[in-house]
Amino acid sequence: MKKVLITPKMEAWAQRKAIAQVETEGFIRAIDTHESVYVGYLGEAAWWSCHPTALHADSRDYDFILDGETYDVKSYWSKYKPREGYTAYIPAKNMNRGKGFYYIVAVLPETKKAYLIGQIECERFKQIADFRKNGQKKEGRSGYFKCDCYEILLSELTLHQEKKSYKPPTKDTAPQGLQLELF
């Protein structure tokens, strides 16, 4: 797990992206709020700051391309640093339909920190995650799930290591429509 300090530049980028998404697309799920969309983009910014050679794809199926692999960054708001025994979930409607990896990021907006917890192959996630129904009580803790989702233990994730040999795409070699700028 890697701690990342959230900078004002990251906050401004996430705010711009969240506002643009809400203005152009509305909310994807009923539980979305401007804050939840913003936290999602903060998680992406934190991940991207540690993987600056990644190409920001910003598609419905994945967020980044790195070393020829796709990454769908899944962020969640938290008050606390992630610990052993914690879980992460992905809303059922927000499941990646492609291949590649999910990367889980815990965002603590009040302390301006994010924790890059780790990654898991999308197919592996689908095999081992437990389905939780909207309104189902969370086992061993307070609260209920706010949507249908798939949940895993954070211990199932592995920390990503960037490969040094990777050469980022250029404007000439990048797939059409992908953003090449780093915030």
Rosetta blueprint (number, residue, H / E / L):
1 M L
2 K E
3 K E
4 V E
5 L E
6 I L
7 T L
8 P H
9 K H
10 M H
11 E H
12 A H
13 W H
14 A H
15 Q H
16 R H
17 K H
18 A H
19 I H
20 A H
21 Q H
22 V H
23 E H
24 T H
25 E H
26 G L
27 F L
28 I L
29 R L
30 A L
31 I L
32 D L
33 T L
34 H H
35 E H
36 S H
37 V H
38 Y H
39 V H
40 G H
41 Y H
42 L H
43 G H
44 E H
45 A H
46 A H
47 W H
48 W H
49 S H
50 C H
51 H L
52 P L
53 T L
54 A L
55 L E
56 H E
57 A L
58 D L
59 S L
60 R L
61 D L
62 Y L
63 D L
64 F E
65 I E
66 L E
67 D L
68 G L
69 E E
70 T E
71 Y E
72 D E
73 V E
74 K E
75 S E
76 Y E
77 W E
78 S L
79 K L
80 Y L
81 K L
82 P L
83 R L
84 E L
85 G L
86 Y L
87 T E
88 A E
89 Y E
90 I E
91 P E
92 A H
93 K H
94 N H
95 M L
96 N L
97 R L
98 G L
99 K L
100 G L
101 F E
102 Y E
103 Y E
104 I E
105 V E
106 A E
107 V E
108 L E
109 P H
110 E H
111 T H
112 K L
113 K E
114 A E
115 Y E
116 L E
117 I E
118 G E
119 Q E
120 I E
121 E E
122 C H
123 E H
124 R H
125 F H
126 K H
127 Q H
128 I H
129 A L
130 D E
131 F E
132 R E
133 K L
134 N L
135 G L
136 Q L
137 K E
138 K L
139 E L
140 G L
141 R L
142 S L
143 G L
144 Y E
145 F L
146 K L
147 C L
148 D L
149 C E
150 Y E
151 E E
152 I E
153 L E
154 L H
155 S H
156 E H
157 L L
158 T E
159 L L
160 H L
161 Q L
162 E L
163 K L
164 K L
165 S L
166 Y L
167 K L
168 P L
169 P L
170 T L
171 K L
172 D L
173 T L
174 A L
175 P L
176 Q L
177 G L
178 L L
179 Q E
180 L L
181 E L
182 L L
183 F L
